[in-house]
């Protein structure tokens, strides 16, 4: 009799799951593997992402135990561990959803080779994106390098399919019954992996994610404007759940199509941006370490290590920048508008290589996703595909006055400015805030230096 194994990674849910829906056409077991090649890159032993992953796995385990089943939890190189488990369980095939990051693609190719040598089939499926790289092409059959025409073709393709969004139903009746003595509920995997459990402002797991998406639908109509104000609950706060696959991309598309307001259309546009960045990373893997536009690798970044340290700590003397960075450091979260503000500030005001900021975000963000993080940083630094023009430089004072007009967000995260009124909080004087750092650079002077720095490349 056939028996299958489903390997879950960044798809921590038991609903609308492409690989799992196919794997459960026969008796099936499910495995998750903690990968030391990934974990060893985490320098903070209280990394919030690991706790979010473990908590999401716990939600899955509860659901599986109700069906008399359990998750296999492994620790080790997946290239070794997945084939070993597949052989031990005597499965005929392993099923998994595709991952488009360079490391993941290489890993999966190696796993596939190992399984084939064992006489075990390896099946991969599109799941984390709505459209893959070669499904959205221009009239010449080439990959889009500008977002707006990509978005238009994306929507056109969906409408041609009559807005049908597939739902990959999961038949849990086909789970193989068994009990795992080292299951994620009964065993301290934080300790086993050498980490410390943390808390999060975002509840993990698919049940919480689906509830949050349902609640967000009620305020999605205001998303277009409210999403730019960091002091408001104007966003979905779903990005960690999206990153770790507690929601499916189809859940998101359905929500956007259902809500016919301008906010709903904006939400759907953000989903399309996500597909766009994943497509770019898949098609142009060099962007992981280099600029999408090769000429920009010639930039001679003039910033200092000291200024980078102050940026990381939220001590630049620019209130909105500092509030955003302190929020990131304490919660692992950062509002999207603020990501653009602090990225522009690092690259075009402090004149520091975008890759330094990208690496810092990779260590801190609860929702860290290589494709989205890389795309966002290259957009802000003008080095990427369809990025903002190099001469567009965010004025941190104007951004502060526009998006945190009353200083509400600044006061929440910069206690030295809690007493300063809204008229002065965006550019406080030493007399008003003696304990707050002075600006590390003069904005207008740095702006001129940035233009010169980029202009060398543009010649």
Backbone torsions as a table, in degrees:
resi	resn	phi	psi	omega
1	UNK	NA	139.2	179.0
2	UNK	-65.9	147.4	175.8
3	UNK	-144.3	138.2	-175.2
4	UNK	-118.9	159.1	173.3
5	UNK	-127.5	129.7	176.6
6	UNK	-108.3	124.0	-178.6
7	UNK	-100.8	112.1	179.8
8	UNK	-97.8	146.3	-179.2
9	UNK	-134.2	-84.4	179.1
10	UNK	-103.2	39.0	-177.0
11	UNK	-142.3	61.2	-169.4
12	UNK	-86.2	73.8	-179.8
13	UNK	-158.3	166.3	178.4
14	UNK	-121.5	24.9	175.7
15	UNK	-132.4	153.6	176.4
16	UNK	41.0	56.1	-172.1
17	UNK	-121.3	110.7	-170.6
18	UNK	-61.1	-55.0	-177.2
19	UNK	-62.4	-43.4	-177.7
20	UNK	-66.3	-36.6	179.2
21	UNK	-62.7	-35.5	178.5
22	UNK	-77.2	-39.8	-178.7
23	UNK	-64.7	-32.5	-176.6
24	UNK	-82.1	11.8	171.4
25	UNK	-75.2	-7.6	174.7
26	UNK	-140.3	168.6	175.0
27	UNK	-51.2	134.6	-167.5
28	UNK	-143.5	145.0	170.4
29	UNK	-120.9	159.8	-174.8
30	UNK	-122.7	140.2	-178.1
31	UNK	-132.1	145.4	168.9
32	UNK	-127.6	136.1	-177.6
33	UNK	-120.7	119.4	171.8
34	UNK	-74.8	124.3	-172.5
35	UNK	-102.0	113.5	-179.9
36	UNK	-62.5	-26.3	178.7
37	UNK	-65.9	-25.4	175.5
38	UNK	-90.4	-46.4	-176.5
39	UNK	-64.0	-33.3	-178.1
40	UNK	-67.5	-15.4	177.9
41	UNK	-83.0	-11.4	-178.1
42	UNK	-85.6	111.9	-175.1
43	UNK	-83.3	-22.8	-178.9
44	UNK	-94.5	116.1	-178.5
45	UNK	-73.1	-3.9	172.5
46	UNK	-108.9	35.4	-176.8
47	UNK	-60.8	122.5	-175.9
48	UNK	-67.0	-28.6	-177.0
49	UNK	-64.8	-38.6	180.0
50	UNK	-63.7	-42.0	177.2
51	UNK	-63.4	-40.2	178.9
52	UNK	-62.4	-42.4	179.0
53	UNK	-64.6	-47.9	-179.5
54	UNK	-61.9	-42.4	179.2
55	UNK	-65.0	-36.2	177.6
56	UNK	-67.6	-38.6	176.0
57	UNK	-64.8	-34.1	177.7
58	UNK	-63.5	-40.1	177.8
59	UNK	-62.5	-43.6	177.1
60	UNK	-61.8	-43.1	-178.8
61	UNK	-61.6	-41.8	176.7
62	UNK	-56.7	-46.7	-179.1
63	UNK	-64.5	-39.7	-179.3
64	UNK	-68.8	-39.9	-179.3
65	UNK	-64.9	-28.7	175.5
66	UNK	-64.2	-22.9	178.4
67	UNK	-100.1	7.0	179.2
68	UNK	81.3	13.2	-177.4
69	UNK	-117.4	-176.1	-178.7
70	UNK	-158.3	165.0	174.6
71	UNK	-88.9	138.2	164.8
72	UNK	-78.1	129.5	176.5
73	UNK	-117.3	120.1	-178.6
74	UNK	-116.3	157.6	171.4
75	UNK	-135.1	120.7	-179.0
76	UNK	150.8	179.2	179.3
77	UNK	-64.7	118.8	-179.2
78	UNK	-57.5	-28.2	179.6
79	UNK	-63.0	-26.9	177.5
80	UNK	-95.5	-47.8	-169.5
81	UNK	-72.1	-39.8	-177.6
82	UNK	-66.5	-49.8	176.5
83	UNK	-60.7	-37.1	179.6
84	UNK	-61.8	-46.2	179.0
85	UNK	-65.4	-42.4	179.8
86	UNK	-59.2	-39.9	178.7
87	UNK	-67.8	-44.0	-179.4
88	UNK	-60.7	-41.9	-178.4
89	UNK	-80.0	-9.8	-179.7
90	UNK	57.8	47.4	179.0
91	UNK	-84.8	157.3	178.0
92	UNK	-91.7	-19.8	-177.7
93	UNK	-157.6	149.5	173.1
94	UNK	-112.7	135.5	-177.9
95	UNK	-118.8	138.0	176.5
96	UNK	-155.1	161.6	176.6
97	UNK	-94.0	145.2	-175.2
98	UNK	-69.4	147.1	175.6
99	UNK	-125.4	136.8	-169.7
100	UNK	-104.2	5.4	178.3
101	UNK	-76.5	146.4	-176.7
102	UNK	-52.9	-47.0	179.8
103	UNK	-62.0	-44.1	-177.2
104	UNK	-64.1	-39.9	179.5
105	UNK	-64.1	-42.7	178.7
106	UNK	-66.2	-43.3	178.4
107	UNK	-59.0	-47.9	-177.0
108	UNK	-66.4	-34.8	176.8
109	UNK	-63.6	-41.0	179.1
110	UNK	-67.3	-42.3	177.7
111	UNK	-60.3	-44.1	179.6
112	UNK	-58.3	-43.2	179.1
113	UNK	-63.1	-42.6	-179.9
114	UNK	-62.9	-41.6	-179.0
115	UNK	-67.2	-42.1	179.9
116	UNK	-59.9	-39.6	178.6
117	UNK	-63.3	-25.6	177.8
118	UNK	-89.1	-0.6	-177.9
119	UNK	78.2	23.3	-178.7
120	UNK	-111.2	131.3	179.9
121	UNK	-75.1	151.2	179.0
122	UNK	-128.4	116.7	-176.6
123	UNK	-116.9	129.1	177.2
124	UNK	-119.0	152.9	-172.8
125	UNK	-137.9	151.4	172.6
126	UNK	-74.8	125.0	-178.7
127	UNK	-149.2	-40.4	-173.2
128	UNK	-79.8	-14.7	174.7
129	UNK	-124.1	160.4	178.8
130	UNK	-82.6	-43.7	175.2
131	UNK	-124.5	134.8	178.6
132	UNK	-85.8	177.8	-171.8
133	UNK	-48.8	-51.6	-171.0
134	UNK	-93.0	6.9	178.7
135	UNK	-87.0	-21.1	178.9
136	UNK	-121.9	99.1	-177.8
137	UNK	-125.9	156.5	179.1
138	UNK	-79.1	-176.6	-176.1
139	UNK	-62.3	-20.8	178.5
140	UNK	-94.4	6.7	-179.4
141	UNK	75.5	20.6	-178.9
142	UNK	-106.7	162.1	178.5
143	UNK	-73.1	136.8	176.7
144	UNK	-68.6	140.7	176.1
145	UNK	-119.9	7.5	175.1
146	UNK	-128.6	134.5	-170.5
147	UNK	-66.9	-47.6	-172.3
148	UNK	-57.3	-49.6	176.2
149	UNK	-64.7	-31.8	174.9
150	UNK	-62.0	-46.9	179.6
151	UNK	-60.3	-44.5	-179.3
152	UNK	-61.4	-41.8	179.4
153	UNK	-69.1	-37.9	177.4
154	UNK	-57.5	-50.4	-179.6
155	UNK	-66.8	-40.1	178.6
156	UNK	-60.6	-42.9	179.6
157	UNK	-63.6	-41.8	178.5
158	UNK	-63.8	-42.8	-179.1
159	UNK	-66.9	-34.7	176.9
160	UNK	-63.5	-27.3	176.7
161	UNK	-91.0	16.4	177.2
162	UNK	59.5	35.3	177.7
163	UNK	56.0	27.8	179.5
164	UNK	-80.3	121.9	179.0
165	UNK	-110.5	114.4	-176.8
166	UNK	-64.6	151.4	175.4
167	UNK	-126.8	109.9	-176.3
168	UNK	-86.0	91.5	-176.5
169	UNK	-63.4	144.0	-178.1
170	UNK	-113.4	119.8	-178.5
171	UNK	-96.7	91.0	-175.3
172	UNK	-71.4	-6.6	177.9
173	UNK	-65.9	-20.5	-178.5
174	UNK	-91.7	7.9	176.2
175	UNK	-66.0	140.2	174.9
176	UNK	-76.8	122.5	-179.5
177	UNK	-71.6	130.5	174.7
178	UNK	-169.2	163.7	179.6
179	UNK	-120.4	131.0	-179.5
180	UNK	-101.8	111.0	-178.9
181	UNK	-64.4	-22.9	177.6
182	UNK	-108.4	39.5	-178.8
183	UNK	-69.2	166.5	-172.2
184	UNK	-66.1	-18.3	178.7
185	UNK	-87.3	-35.3	-171.4
186	UNK	-95.0	-13.3	-172.8
187	UNK	-122.6	140.2	-178.6
188	UNK	-81.8	89.5	-178.4
189	UNK	-75.0	-24.1	174.2
190	UNK	-59.7	-49.8	-178.8
191	UNK	-65.0	-42.1	-179.9
192	UNK	-58.3	-36.5	-176.3
193	UNK	-91.2	-5.1	178.5
194	UNK	84.2	27.2	179.9
195	UNK	-121.3	171.1	-179.8
196	UNK	-116.6	134.5	-179.2
197	UNK	-66.3	141.4	-179.7
198	UNK	-124.9	177.8	174.8
199	UNK	-111.6	162.4	-178.1
200	UNK	-140.7	147.8	175.5
201	UNK	-75.8	-15.5	-179.3
202	UNK	-110.9	120.8	-179.5
203	UNK	-70.7	134.3	-176.9
204	UNK	-82.7	167.2	173.4
205	UNK	96.1	157.8	-174.7
206	UNK	-71.5	-32.9	-178.1
207	UNK	-64.8	-44.1	178.2
208	UNK	-66.6	-37.8	-178.8
209	UNK	-65.7	-43.9	179.6
210	UNK	-64.3	-38.5	177.6
211	UNK	-66.3	-41.8	179.9
212	UNK	-65.2	-38.4	177.6
213	UNK	-64.5	-40.2	178.2
214	UNK	-64.2	-42.2	178.5
215	UNK	-66.2	-38.0	-179.1
216	UNK	-64.8	-31.1	-179.7
217	UNK	-56.4	-31.2	-177.4
218	UNK	-70.9	-23.5	-178.9
219	UNK	-118.2	10.5	-177.1
220	UNK	-64.4	-27.6	-178.4
221	UNK	-59.6	-27.2	-179.0
222	UNK	-95.9	3.1	-172.0
223	UNK	-59.5	-39.1	-176.1
224	UNK	-54.5	-39.9	-179.1
225	UNK	-98.2	-43.2	-174.3
226	UNK	-66.6	-25.0	-176.2
227	UNK	-67.2	-15.0	-179.9
228	UNK	-91.0	-5.9	-175.8
229	UNK	-105.2	104.0	-173.2
230	UNK	-64.8	-21.1	-179.7
231	UNK	-81.5	-9.5	179.5
232	UNK	-98.6	157.9	171.2
233	UNK	-87.3	61.7	-172.5
234	UNK	-96.7	-7.0	178.3
235	UNK	-107.7	176.0	-177.9
236	UNK	-78.9	-20.6	-172.7
237	UNK	54.6	32.1	-177.7
238	UNK	-102.6	-2.8	-171.2
239	UNK	-57.8	-39.8	176.5
240	UNK	-64.2	-38.1	179.0
241	UNK	-67.2	-36.8	177.4
242	UNK	-67.5	-45.4	-178.2
243	UNK	-58.6	-40.8	-175.4
244	UNK	-96.7	9.3	172.4
245	UNK	72.0	24.2	173.7
246	UNK	-71.3	-23.1	169.3
247	UNK	-113.4	153.1	172.0
248	UNK	-92.4	157.2	175.6
249	UNK	-61.2	-29.0	179.7
250	UNK	-71.6	-32.1	172.0
251	UNK	-56.7	-43.0	-177.4
252	UNK	-69.0	-43.6	-179.3
253	UNK	-65.1	-42.7	178.1
254	UNK	-58.8	-41.7	179.9
255	UNK	-63.2	-41.6	179.9
256	UNK	-67.9	-38.3	179.9
257	UNK	-71.8	-34.7	-178.7
258	UNK	-68.1	-38.1	-177.6
259	UNK	-90.6	105.0	-172.7
260	UNK	-87.7	10.6	178.0
261	UNK	-77.0	170.2	175.9
262	UNK	-60.5	-35.9	177.7
263	UNK	-64.0	-38.7	177.2
264	UNK	-63.5	-40.3	178.4
265	UNK	-66.4	-36.3	178.4
266	UNK	-67.6	-40.6	177.7
267	UNK	-59.7	-45.1	179.4
268	UNK	-63.8	-35.9	177.8
269	UNK	-62.3	-37.7	178.1
270	UNK	-67.3	-35.3	175.2
271	UNK	-62.6	-39.3	180.0
272	UNK	-68.3	-38.5	174.7
273	UNK	-56.0	-41.5	-179.9
274	UNK	-61.2	-46.8	176.0
275	UNK	-59.2	-41.4	-178.3
276	UNK	-59.3	-47.3	-178.6
277	UNK	-68.4	-36.1	177.0
278	UNK	-67.9	-37.4	176.8
279	UNK	-62.3	-43.2	-179.2
280	UNK	-64.3	-43.5	179.7
281	UNK	-64.1	-39.0	178.9
282	UNK	-65.8	-43.0	-175.7
283	UNK	-81.4	-31.4	-175.8
284	UNK	-129.2	70.9	-174.7
285	UNK	-61.7	-14.0	178.8
286	UNK	-64.0	-19.8	-177.3
287	UNK	-66.7	-15.5	178.6
288	UNK	-59.1	-34.3	-177.1
289	UNK	-122.8	-16.6	-176.1
290	UNK	-126.0	166.6	177.2
291	UNK	-68.1	143.5	174.5
292	UNK	-60.5	-41.3	176.1
293	UNK	-91.1	106.0	-173.7
294	UNK	-53.5	-34.3	-178.4
295	UNK	-57.5	-30.3	-175.2
296	UNK	-76.3	-10.3	173.5
297	UNK	-70.6	-9.5	178.4
298	UNK	-84.1	-10.0	-177.3
299	UNK	-58.4	133.6	175.7
300	UNK	-97.8	92.7	-177.5
301	UNK	-66.9	130.3	-170.6
302	UNK	-103.6	-2.3	-176.1
303	UNK	-67.8	166.2	-176.1
304	UNK	-110.3	158.6	176.8
305	UNK	-63.8	-35.6	180.0
306	UNK	-64.2	-43.3	179.0
307	UNK	-66.1	-36.4	177.1
308	UNK	-64.0	-42.0	179.0
309	UNK	-60.9	-43.9	-180.0
310	UNK	-66.4	-36.2	175.7
311	UNK	-62.0	-46.8	179.8
312	UNK	-59.9	-39.0	-176.0
313	UNK	-83.6	-9.8	-176.5
314	UNK	72.4	45.1	-178.7
315	UNK	-132.3	42.9	-176.8
316	UNK	-87.8	-14.4	-174.9
317	UNK	86.1	5.5	174.3
318	UNK	-110.7	105.2	-166.3
319	UNK	-53.6	-47.1	-176.5
320	UNK	-68.4	-38.8	176.8
321	UNK	-60.9	-47.4	-177.6
322	UNK	-66.0	-39.3	178.5
323	UNK	-62.7	-42.7	-179.6
324	UNK	-63.2	-44.1	-177.4
325	UNK	-70.5	-36.5	178.0
326	UNK	-68.4	-37.0	175.6
327	UNK	-61.6	-45.4	178.1
328	UNK	-59.0	-47.3	-176.7
329	UNK	-63.8	-33.6	-176.0
330	UNK	-90.5	-22.5	-173.8
331	UNK	-124.5	-20.2	-173.2
332	UNK	79.9	8.7	-176.6
333	UNK	-118.4	147.1	171.7
334	UNK	-150.8	129.9	177.9
335	UNK	-60.7	142.9	-174.5
336	UNK	-61.4	-41.1	177.2
337	UNK	-58.7	-41.3	-179.0
338	UNK	-69.1	-30.0	175.9
339	UNK	-61.1	-41.1	178.6
340	UNK	-67.3	-39.4	-178.8
341	UNK	-64.5	-50.5	-175.8
342	UNK	-71.9	-29.9	178.3
343	UNK	-70.3	-45.9	176.7
344	UNK	-60.4	-40.6	-178.9
345	UNK	-63.6	-44.2	-178.9
346	UNK	-63.0	-46.4	-172.9
347	UNK	-80.9	-40.6	-169.0
348	UNK	-109.7	-4.6	173.5
349	UNK	-114.9	-44.1	176.5
350	UNK	-89.9	-10.0	174.6
351	UNK	61.5	40.9	-178.0
352	UNK	-108.8	140.5	-177.9
353	UNK	-52.0	129.8	-179.3
354	UNK	-56.4	-28.2	-178.2
355	UNK	-65.5	-28.2	177.0
356	UNK	-67.7	-43.6	177.8
357	UNK	-67.1	-39.7	179.1
358	UNK	-59.9	-43.5	-179.7
359	UNK	-65.1	-37.6	-179.8
360	UNK	-67.2	-43.5	176.4
361	UNK	-61.1	-37.7	-179.5
362	UNK	-62.6	-29.1	178.3
363	UNK	-82.4	-26.4	-169.2
364	UNK	-107.3	-32.1	-171.1
365	UNK	-72.5	127.8	174.9
366	UNK	-64.7	-29.6	-178.7
367	UNK	-103.0	22.8	-175.5
368	UNK	-53.4	126.1	176.6
369	UNK	-136.3	122.5	-173.4
370	UNK	-55.7	-46.9	-176.0
371	UNK	-62.9	-48.4	-177.4
372	UNK	-70.0	-41.0	-179.5
373	UNK	-65.6	-46.1	178.9
374	UNK	-63.2	-45.0	179.8
375	UNK	-61.5	-42.3	-179.9
376	UNK	-65.3	-42.9	179.9
377	UNK	-68.7	-39.2	179.0
378	UNK	-71.2	-29.6	175.4
379	UNK	-65.8	-49.1	-176.5
380	UNK	-65.7	-34.2	-177.3
381	UNK	-90.0	1.0	178.2
382	UNK	66.6	18.9	-178.9
383	UNK	-100.0	-6.8	-170.3
384	UNK	-103.1	-171.4	179.7
385	UNK	-75.4	126.5	-179.7
386	UNK	53.6	40.7	-179.7
387	UNK	-80.7	166.8	175.0
388	UNK	-66.5	151.0	-179.6
389	UNK	-58.2	147.7	-176.2
390	UNK	-60.7	-26.6	-177.4
391	UNK	-85.8	-1.8	175.1
392	UNK	-88.1	109.4	-175.5
393	UNK	-124.0	117.7	-178.8
394	UNK	-62.9	129.3	172.1
395	UNK	-84.3	112.7	-174.1
396	UNK	-62.3	-29.1	178.0
397	UNK	-70.6	-45.0	179.0
398	UNK	-64.5	-40.3	178.6
399	UNK	-61.9	-40.1	179.7
400	UNK	-64.3	-47.7	-178.9
401	UNK	-66.6	-31.7	-177.5
402	UNK	-79.6	-42.4	-171.1
403	UNK	-106.7	-9.1	172.5
404	UNK	-137.7	54.7	-169.7
405	UNK	-47.8	-46.6	-176.9
406	UNK	-89.4	-1.5	179.3
407	UNK	76.8	17.6	-176.4
408	UNK	-62.1	-47.4	-179.2
409	UNK	-67.6	-40.2	179.7
410	UNK	-60.3	-46.6	-178.9
411	UNK	-62.1	-34.0	-178.4
412	UNK	-64.1	-34.6	-172.4
413	UNK	-113.0	-11.7	178.4
414	UNK	-122.3	86.3	-174.7
415	UNK	-60.3	-25.3	178.4
416	UNK	-62.8	-18.5	-177.8
417	UNK	-110.4	8.3	-175.0
418	UNK	-59.4	-29.2	-175.8
419	UNK	-92.1	-8.0	-175.4
420	UNK	-80.4	134.9	-177.5
421	UNK	-75.5	167.4	-171.8
422	UNK	-65.9	-20.9	179.7
423	UNK	-74.4	-22.4	-175.6
424	UNK	-117.0	-10.4	-169.0
425	UNK	-68.2	-23.8	-177.0
426	UNK	-78.5	-20.7	177.7
427	UNK	-149.3	68.3	-172.8
428	UNK	-70.3	143.1	178.0
429	UNK	-85.7	160.2	177.2
430	UNK	-58.3	-31.9	-179.7
431	UNK	-67.0	-40.4	-179.1
432	UNK	-76.6	-33.2	-176.2
433	UNK	-137.4	73.7	-175.2
434	UNK	-63.4	-23.3	-177.9
435	UNK	-92.1	-3.3	-177.9
436	UNK	-93.6	139.6	-177.2
437	UNK	-60.1	148.6	173.1
438	UNK	-77.2	153.0	177.9
439	UNK	-54.1	131.5	-175.4
440	UNK	-73.5	-24.1	175.8
441	UNK	-141.4	163.2	174.5
442	UNK	-89.8	119.0	-172.2
443	UNK	-54.5	-52.1	-173.4
444	UNK	-64.7	-36.9	177.6
445	UNK	-65.7	-44.1	179.1
446	UNK	-64.7	-35.2	178.9
447	UNK	-60.4	-44.2	179.8
448	UNK	-65.3	-38.0	177.5
449	UNK	-65.2	-38.6	179.0
450	UNK	-63.9	-43.0	179.6
451	UNK	-61.7	-40.2	177.4
452	UNK	-65.5	-41.0	-177.9
453	UNK	-62.5	-44.0	179.5
454	UNK	-75.5	-33.0	-176.2
455	UNK	-63.1	-30.1	177.7
456	UNK	-59.2	-39.4	179.9
457	UNK	-71.9	-34.6	-174.6
458	UNK	-76.6	-12.0	-178.4
459	UNK	-69.4	NA	NA
